[in-house]
Amino acid sequence: MELNEVMRTTFAAREYTGEEIPDGMIHELIENARFAPSGGNRQGNRVIVVRDAETREALAKLAEPAAKRYVAQSKAGESPWNAVTPTQVTAAEIEATRPARILVDSFRDASAVLVFVVDLRVVASMDQDLERIGMISGASIYPFVWNVLLGARQAGFGGTITTLAVAREAEVQDLLNIPTEFAVAAVVPLGKPVKQLTKLRRKSVEEIATRERFDGAAFSKD
């Protein structure tokens, strides 16, 4: 599969056939993905490969509270977990909401779950003094994560970047003996997808790219 096809068909796989993904395959995915860039090439990225069923169940449970809020906000017509508009959904309403199975069962059903963390002592967080949620530190870990998923797609496997469990980061750190100076960036289930999607719906180039300014003319090839 050529690179462009891999980029255009790597989808969020959350349902799996039960076929095992061998250790050798996971090692190969990480072997290739580790060449992703990181700030200052400091390579503060680490990944924990979790196969134990009890640990995966614990990760699913830790994702449930955030999944409840996600569903409750969606039902209320809100954009879940966004950092700009405060939610109008009450804590009681969130607690009474059942988490969507598709958001948490992937941890239980996957062949393996990869937990990606990044050492905050070596990332250059240029936005740390801005009055908004920090984004820049992710540049030192998410290219690595996405390389793993691109490689999985090419090999006929799949997964998805999930972050729900990160809302309970301290408990994830305790569960996996992660030092507190390492931020949990993504929890990625991996397995053989039930369906191999090939046509993904995305906005066009003209909808997301402009010339010269944010409000500039749509960028086109003509």
RANOR-V838133 format. One record per residue. N is the residue number from 1. RES is the residue in one small letter. PHI is phi in whole degrees, 0 to 359 (999 if undefined). OMEGA is omega in whole degrees, -180 to 180 (* if undefined). D_LAST is the distance of its C-alpha to the last C-alpha in whole Angstrom. Layout:
BEGIN
N;RES;PHI;OMEGA;D_LAST / N;RES;PHI;OMEGA;D_LAST
END
This chain:
BEGIN
1;m;999;-179;29 / 2;e;285;-175;26 / 3;l;304;-178;25 / 4;n;300;179;21 / 5;e;293;178;23 / 6;v;299;-179;26 / 7;m;295;-176;24 / 8;r;276;-176;22 / 9;t;233;177;26 / 10;t;282;-174;28 / 11;f;244;179;29 / 12;a;280;-179;32 / 13;a;272;-178;35 / 14;r;238;-180;38 / 15;e;240;-171;40 / 16;y;233;-177;42 / 17;t;282;-174;44 / 18;g;101;177;47 / 19;e;295;-178;46 / 20;e;287;170;47 / 21;i;260;-173;44 / 22;p;297;175;47 / 23;d;303;180;47 / 24;g;300;179;46 / 25;m;291;179;43 / 26;i;297;178;42 / 27;h;299;179;44 / 28;e;295;178;41 / 29;l;299;-180;38 / 30;i;290;179;39 / 31;e;304;-180;40 / 32;n;280;-176;36 / 33;a;292;-174;35 / 34;r;295;178;37 / 35;f;277;175;35 / 36;a;298;179;33 / 37;p;287;173;32 / 38;s;213;-177;35 / 39;g;304;-180;35 / 40;g;64;-175;37 / 41;n;53;-178;37 / 42;r;279;172;40 / 43;q;53;178;40 / 44;g;276;-178;42 / 45;n;279;174;41 / 46;r;222;179;43 / 47;v;221;179;43 / 48;i;249;180;46 / 49;v;267;-175;46 / 50;v;250;176;48 / 51;r;245;-176;50 / 52;d;305;-176;53 / 53;a;297;-179;53 / 54;e;293;179;55 / 55;t;292;178;53 / 56;r;294;176;50 / 57;e;296;178;52 / 58;a;297;177;52 / 59;l;296;177;49 / 60;a;298;180;48 / 61;k;296;180;51 / 62;l;291;179;49 / 63;a;278;-173;46 / 64;e;298;-180;47 / 65;p;302;179;48 / 66;a;292;178;44 / 67;a;294;177;43 / 68;k;298;179;46 / 69;r;296;180;44 / 70;y;302;-179;41 / 71;v;292;-179;42 / 72;a;298;179;44 / 73;q;292;178;41 / 74;s;299;179;39 / 75;k;297;180;41 / 76;a;275;179;42 / 77;g;81;180;38 / 78;e;265;172;37 / 79;s;272;-170;35 / 80;p;301;171;37 / 81;w;62;179;38 / 82;n;286;-172;36 / 83;a;265;-177;37 / 84;v;254;-177;36 / 85;t;259;180;38 / 86;p;299;178;41 / 87;t;286;175;42 / 88;q;260;180;45 / 89;v;279;-177;46 / 90;t;279;178;50 / 91;a;299;179;51 / 92;a;294;179;53 / 93;e;294;178;50 / 94;i;296;-179;49 / 95;e;297;-179;52 / 96;a;279;-178;52 / 97;t;274;177;49 / 98;r;274;179;49 / 99;p;291;177;46 / 100;a;297;-177;44 / 101;r;302;-177;45 / 102;i;296;-179;41 / 103;l;278;-175;41 / 104;v;237;-176;44 / 105;d;289;-179;46 / 106;s;299;178;43 / 107;f;293;-179;45 / 108;r;284;-172;48 / 109;d;269;-176;47 / 110;a;292;174;45 / 111;s;290;178;46 / 112;a;206;175;45 / 113;v;237;180;44 / 114;l;256;179;43 / 115;v;254;-177;43 / 116;f;261;179;41 / 117;v;228;180;42 / 118;v;224;-179;41 / 119;d;283;-177;44 / 120;l;291;179;43 / 121;r;285;-175;46 / 122;v;240;177;43 / 123;v;265;178;40 / 124;a;262;-176;38 / 125;s;271;-175;38 / 126;m;297;-177;36 / 127;d;259;-174;36 / 128;q;295;-179;39 / 129;d;261;178;40 / 130;l;279;-179;38 / 131;e;270;176;39 / 132;r;203;177;37 / 133;i;297;180;37 / 134;g;293;-180;36 / 135;m;235;-166;33 / 136;i;296;-178;33 / 137;s;302;-180;36 / 138;g;298;180;34 / 139;a;296;-179;32 / 140;s;266;-179;35 / 141;i;224;-173;35 / 142;y;289;172;32 / 143;p;301;177;31 / 144;f;297;180;34 / 145;v;299;-176;34 / 146;w;292;175;31 / 147;n;300;178;31 / 148;v;299;-178;35 / 149;l;290;175;33 / 150;l;297;178;30 / 151;g;296;178;33 / 152;a;297;179;35 / 153;r;299;-179;32 / 154;q;298;-178;32 / 155;a;273;179;36 / 156;g;90;176;36 / 157;f;252;-179;37 / 158;g;194;179;36 / 159;g;189;178;36 / 160;t;202;175;35 / 161;i;282;174;35 / 162;t;243;-178;38 / 163;t;226;-176;39 / 164;l;302;-178;41 / 165;a;294;-179;44 / 166;v;294;176;43 / 167;a;299;176;45 / 168;r;246;-171;48 / 169;e;304;-178;47 / 170;a;301;180;51 / 171;e;286;175;52 / 172;v;295;178;49 / 173;q;301;180;51 / 174;d;294;-179;54 / 175;l;299;-173;54 / 176;l;251;-180;52 / 177;n;57;179;54 / 178;i;272;177;51 / 179;p;301;-175;52 / 180;t;294;179;51 / 181;e;281;176;49 / 182;f;258;177;46 / 183;a;276;175;44 / 184;v;278;-174;43 / 185;a;258;-177;39 / 186;a;199;173;39 / 187;v;241;-169;41 / 188;v;244;173;39 / 189;p;286;179;41 / 190;l;230;177;40 / 191;g;182;176;41 / 192;k;271;-177;40 / 193;p;296;176;38 / 194;v;298;177;40 / 195;k;235;176;36 / 196;q;258;-179;34 / 197;l;288;-180;30 / 198;t;234;179;27 / 199;k;240;-178;25 / 200;l;257;178;24 / 201;r;265;179;23 / 202;r;220;176;21 / 203;k;295;-180;18 / 204;s;286;177;14 / 205;v;303;-177;12 / 206;e;296;179;11 / 207;e;277;-175;15 / 208;i;242;-177;16 / 209;a;236;179;14 / 210;t;231;-180;13 / 211;r;267;169;12 / 212;e;71;-178;16 / 213;r;221;178;18 / 214;f;303;-179;19 / 215;d;261;179;19 / 216;g;284;180;15 / 217;a;295;179;12 / 218;a;300;180;11 / 219;f;278;178;9 / 220;s;227;-178;5 / 221;k;278;-179;4 / 222;d;270;*;0
END
